Each structure stands twice: as C-alpha cells, then as structure tokens.
Amino acid sequence: MSFNTSSRQLSKTDEALEDVPSQEVTPLDAPAPGDTVQTSEAETPEVSAPEAKAPETEAPEAKAPEAEAPEAKAPEAPEAEAPEATTDPEPKAPEAKDPEPETPEAEASQTETSQTEASETGTPETEGPEAEAPDADAPEGEVEAPEQAAAAPDPAVSDADTPTAPRPRRWRRVWGGWREKYPVAARVLAWTTTAVALAVVVVALLMPTQADKVRLAAFVRLPVEAIFGAALLIVLPRKPRIAVAAFAGLGLGALTVVNFLDIGFNEYLGRGFNVVLDWSLFSDAQGYLQDTFGKGGALGIAALAVTLVIAVLALTTLSVIRLGNLAARHTETATRTTLVLAIAWVTCAALGVQYAAGIPIASEHTMQALQFKAEQVQRTLQDEAEFAKIAKKDNFANTPPDQLLTGLRGKDMMITFIESYGRSAIEDPVMAPGVDATLTAENKKLTDAGFAAKSGWLTSATYGGSSWLGHSTFMSGLWISNQQRYRTVTAGERLTLPGAFKKTGAWDTVGVMPGVQKAWPEQNFYGIDKLYDSRKLGYKGPKFSWSTMPDQYALTAFERLVHSKKHDKPLMSTIILTSSHQPWAPIPELVPQDQVGDGSIYNAIEKAGKKPADIITDSTKSKQEYGKSIQYSVSSLINYLVKYGNKNTVLIFLGDHQPIARVSGNHASRDVPVSIVAKDPKVLDKIAAWNWADGLQPKQDTPVWKMNAFRDRFLTAYGSTPAP
C-alpha cells in the first residue's frame, strides 16, 4: 500500500538531505525503465520536526535514483510530530533532486498495468499477509521491497487518504497460490496443455476426409497454414491477436466438423458432404437412427453429436489462443522457429519430398479443402440452372400414346427395386458365395416354371443411401445425383417409365412402397394412380430395424390387395422392397405362404434375430448379414413370381445402389445388377442386342450402362417412337 506524501512535505527538508551521505545506486538496485517506485512515508526523503528527528540509517532497498532516503523504523514512525507537519500552513517544497513520489492514482494505474502483464505471462499475483510480510532474512529495521514497505500503516494518514489497490480476481489468486505451492505440477500441467493445444491444431489442419486415409503419416507433416498463422500472431498486439486467434480457432473447428461429416458421408454415401444441399439429409438420418436404435437411442446419439460439435469448436478456439499467447511471450524463439519451419516447408515443397505416395511433407491440406468446398458451392449453384435446362429436353415427351410401348401391350409389368442390391453382393469374396448360390437356385426355379431371364449392370447415381435418387434416375432417364436435382425433376412433368405406361391408356399404374410412411407428393410425378404405402398394407407385425415389414409380406399384400383382383387393364406395378436396408439386423425369414397372415408370425422371428449393435461396428459381420438380407429379398421376389406370375407377367428388378463402404469396400464401383424376367420369349428377344447375360447373374464382362440410359433404351426396344 502506498501513501500520498505530496500534501505533507515537512520543513527543513534541505537540512535532512544534507545529513544523508550520497550513494550511487548500483545497477541491481536501479529501477527498470518504466517501473513505478512506490514509497511509504518512511521512505520519503522528508524529515519531521528537529526535536523529533529519528536516527538516520541507510535504507539499502529504497530505490531513490540519487540519494538514500532516511530510514524510519516502523515502531518509531508514530513518534514523528505529525501535528507540526500537518499544521504548517505553507510547507516548503523539497529541493531534493529525487523524482517526486507518484500519486496514488498513478500508482494504481501502474499496479493495474503490472497485473495485466502478469496475467499474460502466467505469473501469479499474490496478495494478503503472506505477500506483504517482509522477508525473514532481511536485516531488522529494513523493509524488504517498496511494495512491502508500503504495507506498513502510517497513523498520520487517515483512511480517507488511503488509496485502494485493485485486487486480482479470485481465480487468479487461487491459481497463483496453487502454482507457488506445487511448482513442478504447475509446470507439467502448463507443458501438457500446450502440447495438447498444438496436437489439436495440427490434427485439425491435417485431418483427411476419408476414413481409409487416416493414418499416422497423414499427421506427421508441415501444414503451411500453421506457419502463416504463427507469423501473423507473433506480430499482432494483444487484443487484435486474441481476436484473430479466436476467429481462426472457430474457423478451424468448423472445418474440423465438416471433415468429420466428409468422413461419414464418404463411408455411407461414397461422396463428401455438400455444404449447400445435404443439410436436409439430417432429418432422414434421425429417422434412420430412431428406427434402428429406438427413440431414446436416437435422442442420445443426437445429443452426443451436438456436444461433440460444441467441444470441437471450443477446443480448437482455446488451442489457437493459447499458442498465440505463447508465441507472443516468447517472440524471439517463436520467430526463429517459424522461420526454420517456413524454410523447411519451401524446401520440401520444391523437392517434392513425400513420406509415401500421395503424402507430401509440405502440406496444403486445409487450403485445398477450403478451395474444394468453395468450388463445390459454386458448382452446385450453377448446376441448378443447367440441370433445369437439361430436364426440359425429352426424346419421348411428345410421342403419341399409340406409339408408346407397343411391344408390351397386354403384359402385366412389375418394376421392383431391391434395397442396396449392388455388384459387391455378387463379387465380394465374403458375400458372393451365398448370394451366387441363391441366384443360381432361384434361376433354376424360374426355368422350371417356364420363365427366362437376362441380366446386366447399371451404374447408379447414388451410393450407400439416398435410394430415391436411384429410383428417380432409373425411371426418369436423367442423372439425379443430388437432392437439388431431385427437387427440380420431381417438380416438373418429365415422362417416367410408369408415366409412359399410364400415358398409353392401356395400363393401370399402382405403387407398393412399404418404406413410405407419410404423404408422398412424388406419386403424381411418377404417374402412379394408386399408392399402397406402409399404412395401407395391413401389416400387424414388428418392424425390422428401418424396414417397416418383411418383403415376403409386402409382396403377399400386393397379391391380396391388387394383383388378385379383376382388372379391365393390365397392371404397371412399381414395388420397392426394404428388407435389405441397413443395418441388416434383424433379418426376416421366409415362412410358409399360407402362414403370412397379417404379419403377426414375424414377432418371434424379430425377437430371435440379431440386434443392430451386434454387427454395426464389425465389417465382416455386416457383410455376412447384408449377404443374407439380399438372399432373403431375391428369394421372396422369385417365390412370388413363380407362384403368382403367368405368361403375360414381365418383371424388371434391380438394385438402387451399392451398400455402404464398410460392406462394399472403400473403392467399390457404383454398379448394380438389373434383370428382366418373362415367360414370353419375344419379350427377351427384343433386347438381344443389349448383350446381357442369360439368367439372374450378370458376368464380369457384361456391358455396363449409366442408370439414366435405361429409360430411353427400354422405350426404344419395346416399340416407342422418339418425338422430342
């Protein structure tokens, strides 16, 4: 505590100063430039009345620049004749060459500045009796330091004249006390925190966007973004530095969240996250989680995801701020380190030094990722207008009804999608043995019943999910690869395959879609007269994870509600089977056809089946269960056809997309099998030029088309005349 002595300058100051021998202040005792010299009244070069003059001794720690202040022992201070000093109407100003003591306001300002600097450097600020007590080793009668000497009370000064020094915040006092009490632990904690902050920033800057590329070599590189960031933070003043570091940390955290989304989308959909279009998919993801893990499980996963996002943003922000402050406190070291890393980066970039193929030491990962996302946004916005023009061009838009599908008149048509039925099911070494055996057995059933089949490959517009994109691509003849295109095409009047059959006036069109659980406005776009969704199929059994009902039941309900009824016209039926939808646990089992009933028989099967948690984290188990689900769906469909099909039945069935990467593989194609089955040999003769393989299993060298090419080829093969 310091006191204002400017209003109590005592008389005969000159005489007192002449009695004090001059002593040169050594460099050790000299105050640092800009430091504040705080003095108490005992330190002030002032002398009380002669009759109360105290013995004069040197005060070695009083830091006057030119002359030593007379020592005033604490017990003797009250004996000074304060009344005379205070009653002197015109006290004489001291002519000492010492600088005048600073006023309390100035001292408070200096104290506040000192505390601010201490907070930046991490030096604890102490307060209280322990901090104010003089050093036990100091000679008796001496004051340890100006701050401690100032703590001695002066009875000549009233409380009203005593300035109040700002107190550090409680957490600073606690933290400072803890650091003093446990210095080793404090240093270890500080170094650990800094190391964690550095690791967080490096990982965020170098994180790959695909799960199979996450390996140690990807993170042992020099990110150029960190070098530029360090150089900027070193030169900035404190407040701008903290602001820039916070902004950069938030941006880095947001980029990290997007990187995680990229990993998830690549794992499930075979593509990165589109920051413009894919936000709407989160509602579908929530529905999938709820169907798979229950409402409580889905809410728990959603809460965990939100918590992780907040944690990532906070962690990256605090990490960048800490590293920026550290660089500012150690400017010289930080500058040298940054310069060395910059030289190393330029050298490695110029020489093309790599850990392994495709992993350069000089990294620009974050800049490239930002550039890619910016270009993706630009392409997405441009694609909307371009696709709207493409969608208006239709080779069969103006074809007269009597010139459409003349080669299929009188046939009962079925277009059936099998969920996630991809090429990997036929060729993967884990899944292929079971699936191939099923295809062979089911093909024999068809042959024995008088049916024949031809099969080929189509490249789907989607992968791992978003089945509606595959459905719309196949039936519209347009490449529908994202949600924006889907909205655009379904809002128009594009001629679809069901719509072409409807346009002729020779078919009734129906849809059986157990996966649709709410209003479905796309019904009109597809040209479906009557829709049977999950609410209209009369199912009373349990759900099988996402799938609302087993495929066998859906086909049985179709027969009961639609196909078995008398019709004036043949049917054009669009059926979407869902039992092979992920997570492939539990899987239904085939039951005798006369026991299907209302689906109650599946209660025991669902309870006895595997749970999603049993397989969802195990790639091999997922592959095995996926293969079984495909076998179940194919067998359900062929059994139905053999039992209820006739000479006029024509079945087209295909997969909508490949399963997720955890099942199909990280670099699997987007191909799916497609088959046309009929009893009438003329139906298959019309597509002989396609060079498809005989039977239900396409060969490796069977031609591969893009899925959107099927519509025009099919319409042309079966007698439709193009009329744009």
Secondary structure by P-SEA (a helix, b strand, c coil): cccccccccccaaaaaaaabbbbcccccccccccccccccccccccccccccccbbbbccccccccccccccccccccccaaaaaaaccccccccccccccccaaaaaaaaaaaaaaaaaacbbbbbccccccccccccccccccaaaaaaccccccccccccccccccaaaaaaaaaaaacaaaaaaaaaaaaaaaaaaaaaaaccccccccccccccccccaaaaaaaaaaaaccaaaaaaaaaaaaaaaaaaaaaaaaaaaaaacccccccccccccaaaaaaaaaaaaccaaaaaaaaaaaaaaaaaaaaaaaaaaaaaaaaaaaaaaaaaaaaaaaaaaaaaaaaaccccccccccccaaaaaaaaaaaaaaaaaaaaaaaaaaaaacccccccccccccccccccbbbbbbccccccccccccccaaaaaaaaaaaaaaaaaaccccccbbbbbcccccaaaaaaaaaaaccccccaaaaaaaaacccccaaaaaaaaccbbbbbbbcccccccccccccccccccccccccccccccccccccaaaaaaaaaacccccccccccbbbbbbcccccccccbbbbcccccccccccaaaaaaaccccccccccaaaaaaaaaaaaaaaaaaaaaaaaacccccbbbbbbbcccccccccccccccbbbbbbbbccaaaaaaacccccccccccccccccccccaaaaaaaaaabbbbcc
